């Protein structure tokens, strides 16, 4: 993280819907990933909207505040679609 000391980050998942407003799929707050380089935070989203299969993340909150300017670096993102099968 650059620009602030981290304790938590709010991550919001969006579903891009062509020719319409993107759908908010909810926000999760992650804390464990700030406890050391080998710690991992995990989140699960179960929402789905029709007419769009592209998804993206935003980070609207850092340490519970939406007015902080900082950069969050993510090493890996895994997507498990086995629940959809």
N, C-alpha and C positions, 0 to 999 in steps of 0.2 A: 504494500500500500504506500502511496506517495502523497504527501500533502497533509496527512493527519495520522494520529495514533488510533489504531483500530481496536474496538472491542466487539462490535457487531456490524453486520452489513445486511441491509434489506435488499433482497433480490426478487424482482418481479418478472414473471413469465408472460409473454404476449404471444398471441396467435395472429399472424398477418393474414388479413382477409382482403383479397383483391377487390378493388373498386368500392371499398367500404372502410369504415373505421376499424382499426385493429381491436381485437378482443382481449381484455384484461383477464388473465387466467389465475391471478392471485399472487400474493407476495409471501415469502418465507424470510425469517430473520435467522441469520447464521452467526454463531459465536465461537464454536469449537475450533474453527480454522485459524483463529487468532492466538491460540494457546501454544503454538510452536510449528516449526516447519514440517513436521511429520503428521500433524493433525488434519483431519478432514471433516468438513461439514457436508451433510447430505440433505436433500429436500425431495419431496415427491409431489407432483401435481397430477391430479386426476381429471381435470376439466378438459372438455373438448368442444369445439364449435365447428359446424359445417362450413364449407366453402373456403377452406384455407388449411394448408398443411405446413406452412413455414412458421417457425417459432423463433423468438429472440428474447434475450434477457436485457433488463435495465437494472440499475442500482440506484433507486430513488432515495435511499436512506443510508447514512453512515452514523453509527453510534446513536441511533434514534432520531437523528436530525436530517431534514431534507434540504437544509441550507449549507451543508458542508461541501467544499470543493476539494475532491481528492480522487485519486486514481486507484482502482482495485485491480490487482493482477491475479489472473486465474490460470493455474497450470493445466488442468484438464477438466472436461465436462463429459460425463458419460450419460448416454440416453438408453434406458432399458424399456423396450416396447413389448416385453413379454406379457404384461398385463393386458395388452390390447389383443393378444392372440386368442 
